[in-house]
Amino acid sequence: MTSVSIPRRMKGVQIKNFGDAEVLQYKTDLPVGVPGHGEVLVKNEFIGINYVDVYWRRGMMGIPPNGIIGREAEGTVVSTGAGDVNSLKVGDRVVWLAMGGYAEYTIVPASLAYPVPADIKPGVAAAALLQGLFAMSLSHKIVQVKEGNWALVHAAAGGVGLWLCQLLKALGAKTIGTASTAEKMKLAVENGADYVINYEEEKDLVKTIEEVTGGYGVDVVYDGIGKDQTQNNVNVVAKHGTIVTYGAASGFPAPISHATLTAKNIRFVGPAESALMRNIGGGFEKWCAKLFDTIANDKINVVIHDTYSLSEIVRAHKDLEARKTTGKVLAKP
Ligand SMILES: NC(=O)c1ccc[n+]([C@@H]2O[C@H](COP(=O)([O-])OP(=O)(O)OC[C@H]3O[C@@H](n4cnc5c(N)ncnc54)[C@H](OP(=O)(O)O)[C@@H]3O)[C@@H](O)[C@H]2O)c1
């Protein structure tokens, strides 16, 4: 077995209080843990930053273990715990989906670490895992989108948004994206959106979507924005359609009454990736294999906005919240 020297202290970001980006404290003396039964210790090289980290930081998701947030990273296994570790061994390059990613080292359940295929470029696995798996589950499982379906994707140039645009294109759906700038609109079109609307400038989003769809509306709405779009979503969804709300970048979505649902026989779904990843058909490994197969066959362009230093985590969060980013945000310890 290869032996790797593991320091006792590491760089990382800790939060002691919930709040704005300034609560993220960069430290260089956090303890490095020892993996327990069924766990591995990973030396992270690329850390995925997701909008959901903002909710954790604000205290909307619970208390992170050790005060360290971050749902995913890519790196190398440096130590394995006792018991079944899914055949992982020291030196394996993996990407993982668990908790505690804003650090140089993270202990993760071996069942949620997946070997990165050799043909995947460095950083791409960390950029793709959470947003890619989530977008795949939204388009293939939560709603099984069919050829010819109309889809509305809010924040189409964001991380999940660009994945959805590309996956929906591959499924033969017709996608209307929304975005806040001309640059973001262009990016959404380059990555599969058929139409894009600047929802900061468009006075009547509903009317425009009605015109684009010939009065039909959309079969599915994908919304990570929440409050600002709740009413528009109800108005544009077609009869028997589905509103999928999975985020609250503008605030929690307003309640939708039973009468509103029954008026058009619509479904309102609120999936969470933490539950999905454990329950998606075939499990985590099968979906990871599918994810990397999709990327390797050049079916998906994994757009990386920037790779920040972990010491610049406050700036990374501020940029994300100020809507300055597109695609994926990464950090390096
Ligand atoms: N439920 C789950 O398990 C799950 C899993 C993954 C992601 N999500 C959610 O999915 C959404 C997208 O995640 P992501 O990581 O891919 O982020 P992202 O889309 O890359 O970033 C958020 C985007 O939302 C748009 N936005 C609209 N109103 C906003 C506001 N008031 N404040 C901030 N941003 C606003 C911005 O795009 P424009 O400038 O174009 O408006 C911004 O770039 C987030 O809400 C996230 O929490 C949920």
The ligand as an SDF file (V2000), in Angstrom:
LIG
                    3D

 48 52  0  0  0  0  0  0  0  0999 V2000
  -32.7450   21.5930   -3.9940 N   0  0  0  0  0  0  0  0  0  0  0  0
  -31.5010   21.2050   -4.1430 C   0  0  0  0  0  0  0  0  0  0  0  0
  -31.1090   20.1710   -3.6080 O   0  0  0  0  0  0  0  0  0  0  0  0
  -30.5800   22.0130   -5.0000 C   0  0  0  0  0  0  0  0  0  0  0  0
  -29.4280   21.4540   -5.6050 C   0  0  0  0  0  0  0  0  0  0  0  0
  -28.6500   22.2540   -6.4180 C   0  0  0  0  0  0  0  0  0  0  0  0
  -28.9870   23.5850   -6.6040 C   0  0  0  0  0  0  0  0  0  0  0  0
  -30.0930   24.0820   -5.9870 N   0  0  0  0  0  0  0  0  0  0  0  0
  -30.5220   25.4580   -6.1800 C   0  0  0  0  0  0  0  0  0  0  0  0
  -30.5400   25.7340   -7.5600 O   0  0  0  0  0  0  0  0  0  0  0  0
  -30.2770   27.1030   -7.7630 C   0  0  0  0  0  0  0  0  0  0  0  0
  -29.1170   27.2280   -8.7290 C   0  0  0  0  0  0  0  0  0  0  0  0
  -27.9370   26.7650   -8.0840 O   0  0  0  0  0  0  0  0  0  0  0  0
  -26.5170   27.0160   -8.7190 P   0  0  0  0  0  0  0  0  0  0  0  0
  -25.5150   26.5390   -7.7230 O   0  0  0  0  0  0  0  0  0  0  0  0
  -26.4950   26.4730  -10.0890 O   0  0  0  0  0  0  0  0  0  0  0  0
  -26.4430   28.6110   -8.7320 O   0  0  0  0  0  0  0  0  0  0  0  0
  -26.4300   29.5970   -9.9900 P   0  0  0  0  0  0  0  0  0  0  0  0
  -27.6520   29.3650  -10.8030 O   0  0  0  0  0  0  0  0  0  0  0  0
  -25.1240   29.4530  -10.6810 O   0  0  0  0  0  0  0  0  0  0  0  0
  -26.4930   31.0300   -9.3080 O   0  0  0  0  0  0  0  0  0  0  0  0
  -27.6760   31.6240   -8.9360 C   0  0  0  0  0  0  0  0  0  0  0  0
  -28.2780   32.4620  -10.0920 C   0  0  0  0  0  0  0  0  0  0  0  0
  -29.6140   32.7740   -9.7430 O   0  0  0  0  0  0  0  0  0  0  0  0
  -29.9930   33.9350  -10.4170 C   0  0  0  0  0  0  0  0  0  0  0  0
  -30.7320   34.8160   -9.5030 N   0  0  0  0  0  0  0  0  0  0  0  0
  -31.9610   35.3040   -9.7380 C   0  0  0  0  0  0  0  0  0  0  0  0
  -32.3650   36.0640   -8.7220 N   0  0  0  0  0  0  0  0  0  0  0  0
  -31.3650   36.0830   -7.8220 C   0  0  0  0  0  0  0  0  0  0  0  0
  -31.1960   36.7180   -6.5690 C   0  0  0  0  0  0  0  0  0  0  0  0
  -32.1430   37.4980   -6.0320 N   0  0  0  0  0  0  0  0  0  0  0  0
  -30.0350   36.5360   -5.8990 N   0  0  0  0  0  0  0  0  0  0  0  0
  -29.0720   35.7410   -6.4050 C   0  0  0  0  0  0  0  0  0  0  0  0
  -29.1770   35.1050   -7.6050 N   0  0  0  0  0  0  0  0  0  0  0  0
  -30.3180   35.2770   -8.3140 C   0  0  0  0  0  0  0  0  0  0  0  0
  -28.7070   34.5900  -10.9420 C   0  0  0  0  0  0  0  0  0  0  0  0
  -28.7130   34.4380  -12.3650 O   0  0  0  0  0  0  0  0  0  0  0  0
  -29.2070   35.6880  -13.2630 P   0  0  0  0  0  0  0  0  0  0  0  0
  -28.2180   36.7860  -12.9820 O   0  0  0  0  0  0  0  0  0  0  0  0
  -29.1990   35.2000  -14.6430 O   0  0  0  0  0  0  0  0  0  0  0  0
  -30.5720   36.0180  -12.7460 O   0  0  0  0  0  0  0  0  0  0  0  0
  -27.5990   33.7910  -10.3040 C   0  0  0  0  0  0  0  0  0  0  0  0
  -26.4410   33.7610  -11.1020 O   0  0  0  0  0  0  0  0  0  0  0  0
  -29.9870   27.6910   -6.3750 C   0  0  0  0  0  0  0  0  0  0  0  0
  -31.1650   28.2410   -5.8370 O   0  0  0  0  0  0  0  0  0  0  0  0
  -29.5760   26.4770   -5.5900 C   0  0  0  0  0  0  0  0  0  0  0  0
  -29.7460   26.6100   -4.2210 O   0  0  0  0  0  0  0  0  0  0  0  0
  -30.8820   23.3230   -5.1890 C   0  0  0  0  0  0  0  0  0  0  0  0
  1  2  1  0
  2  3  2  0
  2  4  1  0
  4  5  1  0
  4 48  2  0
  5  6  2  0
  6  7  1  0
  7  8  2  0
  8  9  1  0
  8 48  1  0
  9 10  1  0
  9 46  1  0
 10 11  1  0
 11 12  1  0
 11 44  1  0
 12 13  1  0
 13 14  1  0
 14 15  2  0
 14 16  1  0
 14 17  1  0
 17 18  1  0
 18 19  2  0
 18 20  1  0
 18 21  1  0
 21 22  1  0
 22 23  1  0
 23 24  1  0
 23 42  1  0
 24 25  1  0
 25 26  1  0
 25 36  1  0
 26 27  1  0
 26 35  1  0
 27 28  2  0
 28 29  1  0
 29 30  1  0
 29 35  2  0
 30 31  1  0
 30 32  2  0
 32 33  1  0
 33 34  2  0
 34 35  1  0
 36 37  1  0
 36 42  1  0
 37 38  1  0
 38 39  2  0
 38 40  1  0
 38 41  1  0
 42 43  1  0
 44 45  1  0
 44 46  1  0
 46 47  1  0
M  CHG  2   8   1  16  -1
M  END
$$$$
